[in-house]
Amino acid sequence: MQLDIIGDIHGCRQEWVELTKILGYHWKGGIPVHPEGRKLGFVGDLTDRGPDSLGVIEDVYQLFNQRAAFYVPGNHCNKLYRYLKGNDVKIIHGLETTVAELDQLTPKERTKISRKFIHLYRNSPLYHVLDEGKLVIAHAGIRHQDIGQMNKRIASFVLYGDTTGEKTEKGLPVRKDWAKEYNGDAWVVYGHTPIHDARFMNRTVNIDTGAVFGNKLTALRYPEMETVSVPSSLPYIPEKFRDDEL
């Protein structure tokens, strides 16, 4: 299995398209295709905060439909899904940018893109176990003993991480560094926690390098375990990064 796993895009479509081209993909028929048959993976959080969330949804939906990608939802994906279903969710923490994009559409266009995202979300697992168990893709990670299982606790962990309910000095949720305790054999590739450079620890790799916060968008090439990045076009917001907490 040959995959290129993309970190949290958050509506940064320009960077996502550029990254696929650097990885050797050619955009044919509206989606990126690799001449050697490599596929794409996504750690979730396709939308919110960036300038083109709907464009990213369209890209990933088309890839998913053609079985050319493995997608898992992130917490922002989960919130958008609940919003599109009509649930009472607060339109804050980035969701407001995606809603603003939706509000620019005609009712027909809005229904069409909403149905695509709902289909993508409902037909994707909360985490993928791939390559005969050698690789796991999970938005915020997963404990080694939980791989292959699912319950409410695990669902919360893979979407939100190992949270304590407390807040940091920056006002962000306190998250335990679960990767320090990971001792599984499978590689776990995840995002969710923005850091400046991809971090390898105990067969885990965090590839959320804060594209939407002005740093870079990163991909992990598997099984090569090499990272490839493109710089962000957005303003740099240093307080959003958590390197000092890990």
N, C-alpha and C positions, 0 to 999 in steps of 0.2 A: 504493500500500500504506500502510495506517494501522495502526500497532502501538503498544502500550504495553508496554515491556520492563521486567521486574521484576528488581531486584537480588537478591542472595543472601538467601533467606527463612530458611533454617536453622530450620524448625519454628515460626516466629513467625506462626502462622495468624491470630491476632487482627489483627495489623498488616497482613497481606496482604489480608484481607477488607476492612478499613477503607480501605486504599489503592485497591482496585478501585472502591469506592463513590465516593470522591472523584474518581476518573477518569471517573465517569459510568456505571459498569456497574451493572446490576440483577441480583440473584441470583434466577434463575428456574430451576426444576427442579434446583436444587442446584449450579448453576455461574453465574459472572458473564457476563452478556450485555450488549453495548453497543448502544444504540438506533441508532447510526450505522454498525454493522457493523465496528467496530474489533476487532482481534484482540490477543491477549496473547503476549508472548515471555518466556522465562525463561533467565537466564544460568547456571542450575545451582545446586547446593548447596541443594536443597529441604529437606534434613533435617539432623538432628544439633544438639545443644546447646539448641535451643528446646523449648517445652512440648508442641507438637502436630505432630510430623513426619508422623505417619500421616494426619492430617487434610489436610495440604498435599499429600501423595502422592495422596490420593483426589481432591482438587480438580483437580490438574494432569492426572491420568489421565483424568478425565471430559472435561476441555477437549480433551486430545489426541485422545481417541476421537471427539469431535465435530468435529475438524479446526478448532478455534477457537483453537489456540495452537501456538507453536513453542518446543520445549524442547531444550536441550542439557545434557548432564550435567556436573557439576563433580567435583572430586576426592572430595568426600564421597559423591556419588551413586555414583561408581565403587567406592568402598570398601563401601558398603552392598550394591551389586549383587554384589560378590564374596562378601560375608558370606552373602547369601541363597542363593547358589549352593552354599554349603557349603565355600568356601575357608577356609584357615587365616589369618584376619586378626586383628590385635590390636584388641580392643574398647576403644579409647581415643580421645582427641581429639574427643569428641562422639558417636561412634558408640554409646557406652554408653547415652545417653539414648534413642536410637531403639530399641535392643535392649530397654531396659526397657519401652517402650511395647508392643513386640511380645510381650513376656513376659506382659503383662496380658490378652492375647487368648486366646480358645479356640483349639484347634488348627485348626478350620475357618476361623475369622476370620483367623488368622495366615497360613494358606495362601492365602487369597483376596487379602489386601493384598500379600503377597509376589509373587504372580503378576502383579498389576497393575503393581507397580514394575518387575519384570523385563521385562514387555512394553513398558512405557514406555521403559526404558533401551535395550533391544535394537533398538527401532524408531526410535530418534532418532540423528541424526548427531552426531559430536563437535563439529562447528560447522555453523552454517547460513549459506549465502550466499543472500540474499534481494533482492527488488526489482531484478532484472536486474543483480545484482552491486554495487549501491550500498550494501548493508548486510550486515555480517557479525556474527553473535552467536556468541561463543566464551567459555567460562567464564573462562579466565585471559588471553585475548587470542590474537593470532596475528600473525606477521610478514607484511608485505605480500607478500613473495615466495613465501610458503607458501599463500596463499589459492587454493583450488581443488585442492590436493594433499593427500595423506595418507600418512604413514609413521610409524614408531615415535617418531621425534624430534618430529614435529609433534604427534602424539597426546599425548606427555608435556608439550609446551609448552602446548597448549590446556587441559590439565587442571591442571597445576601451576605454570605460568609459567616464566620464564627463571631457573631456580634455579642456584646455584653449588655447592651441597653444603655451604656454610658456614652458620653460625648468627649471628644478630644478638645484641646485648647483652641483648635481651629473651628470647633463646632460640628465636627464630622463624627459619625458613629464609631465607637471604639471597636476594632476588629482584632481578634486574637490571630497570631501568626501561625495558623494551622500547619503551614508547609514545614515548619521546623520540626514538627512531630511526625511528619509523614514517613512511613517506612515500607510502602508498598513496592511491588515490582513494576507495575504499570507506570508509564509516564502520564502525569496529569497536567494538561495545558489549560490555563485559565486566564481570566482578566479581572475586571471589577475594581481592583485597587490600583489607582494610577501611580506609577513610578517612572523615573526618568529613563531607565534602561531595563530591558528584559532581565528577569532574575531567575537563575537556575538554582534550585535547592532540593536535595533529596528526591530526585526524579520528578520534580514539579517545575513548571515554567510559567511565570506570570508575564504575559505579553501585552498588558494594558499600559502603554507608554504615553497615555494622555494626549492623543491627537487633538481632541476637542479643547484641551487646555493649553494648546500652543506648543507642544513638544514634538511628538512624532507618532506615526502609525506604524506598527510593527507586525510582521508575519514570522511564524516559525515554520521552517521547512522540515518536514518529517518524511523519512526517518533520519535525515542528515543532522537534525538538531542544530541547524544554523538559523540565525535571525537576519531578516532583511527589513530595513526601515526607510520611510520617506519623511521629510520634515513637514510639520504642520504649517498651514497658511494662516492660522488663527493667532490672536494675541496670546502671549504666554502668561499664565496665571500660576505663579509658584506655590501659592498656599493650597492648591488642590492636590499636590503630590504628597505621598506618604512614605517616601524612602526613609525618613528619619524615625518612622514608627515601626519599621520592620527590623 
